[in-house]
Amino acid sequence: MNPKPTILVTGSNGQVGQEIQELVKLNPQEFSNFNFIFTDRSQLDLSDNNSIKAFFQKNKIDFCINCAAYTAVDKAEEDKENCRQINALSVEELAKECQKQKVVLIHISTDYVFDGSKNSPYLETDQTNPINYYGQTKLEGEKLALDNNSKTVVVRTSWVYSKKFGKNFYKTILRLASEKPQIKIVSDQIGCPTDAKDLAKILLKMVTKIHQNPDFKNFGIYHFSGNKIMSWFDFAKEIVAENNLNCEVLTILTSEFPTPAKRPMYSVMGKNKIAEDFSLV
């Protein structure tokens, strides 16, 4: 009898990592065919190549869901070394070790690999052109993952938020709207907010599908996001209404709200490929 396959989840203290942990905890029957190892930096330091090698030698891993990432988009413009280490160089070493051990790597990437100049949903085959350093490092990480492990799935997602875990736009709006009578939110950046819980479900379903199909060949890049197309302003209004907060949400243009890192103006991604290859979405 074959032992249960083991799924390693890196970056388990982040919002997606914590949502995966909660899903597994709340649905033990659904995921009873897998063993899980959840790691944060204290257990697996991805910036240390020896740490990665030692961990994979000590543990028999079958799937790795890499939730570890440097996500402070504005801070990345100055903190370039750390950002590139986590989003690119560590991914390269992780992918190399996965290749050695025949591990399937599921790596999370971002809509920020695009410049936002399109006005129809981005496809996986569209030209990338990041306009901030965070996006550059995530694109480099994608390429390093795919180049160094033949069994890599890259999942690009957008505007990720968790209602329960981590720091994110949803929680920031909750806090600001409970403290102030008015808030101003950018209305000319368009995208699709993605609930980290939904992303966690999709990642686990992808692993299950690949595990159930030993001949799976459709590795590569996939897009997944929430279904609603909206601006940050629209999203803020929805959050305020959902939580019955007494706060007026006003619009502001990107040009009136300068930030260290430029953001794409349009970040909607097409999801036909993930629907076809994984029967998901």
Summary of the structure (lengths in Angstrom):
residues: 281
radius of gyration: 18.9
end to end distance: 33.3
largest distance: 62.8
contacts: 923
relative contact order: 0.16
helix: 41%
strand: 18%
